[in-house]
Amino acid sequence: MAIPRIAVGNLVRVKSALADKYDRLARARKSKPLKAKLVRQAERFRRDAERIAGRLSS
């Protein structure tokens, strides 16, 4: 079952926004373990957005 292109584009925007959010949260934290966790989450959302965008272009 194919996902409509509009929904895929929205998903890319949402994942990118979440990555930005977690980057901001990581910068605001002083705890090194929590900062590292938030950075990893941001990287995961960014990878997801890139993967989904790659499907959109192919």
Contacts in CASP RR format, 6 or more apart in sequence:
PFRMAT RR
TARGET T0000
AUTHOR 0000-0000-0000
METHOD contacts of the structure
MODEL  1
MAIPRIAVGNLVRVKSALADKYDRLARARKSKPLKAKLVRQAERFRRDAE
RIAGRLSS
3 11 0 8 1.000
5 56 0 8 1.000
8 52 0 8 1.000
8 55 0 8 1.000
8 56 0 8 1.000
9 52 0 8 1.000
9 53 0 8 1.000
9 56 0 8 1.000
11 49 0 8 1.000
11 52 0 8 1.000
12 49 0 8 1.000
12 52 0 8 1.000
12 53 0 8 1.000
12 56 0 8 1.000
15 45 0 8 1.000
15 46 0 8 1.000
15 48 0 8 1.000
15 49 0 8 1.000
15 52 0 8 1.000
16 45 0 8 1.000
16 46 0 8 1.000
16 49 0 8 1.000
18 42 0 8 1.000
18 45 0 8 1.000
19 42 0 8 1.000
19 43 0 8 1.000
19 45 0 8 1.000
19 46 0 8 1.000
19 49 0 8 1.000
20 42 0 8 1.000
21 42 0 8 1.000
22 38 0 8 1.000
22 39 0 8 1.000
22 41 0 8 1.000
22 42 0 8 1.000
22 45 0 8 1.000
23 38 0 8 1.000
23 39 0 8 1.000
23 42 0 8 1.000
25 38 0 8 1.000
26 35 0 8 1.000
26 38 0 8 1.000
26 39 0 8 1.000
26 42 0 8 1.000
29 35 0 8 1.000
29 38 0 8 1.000
END
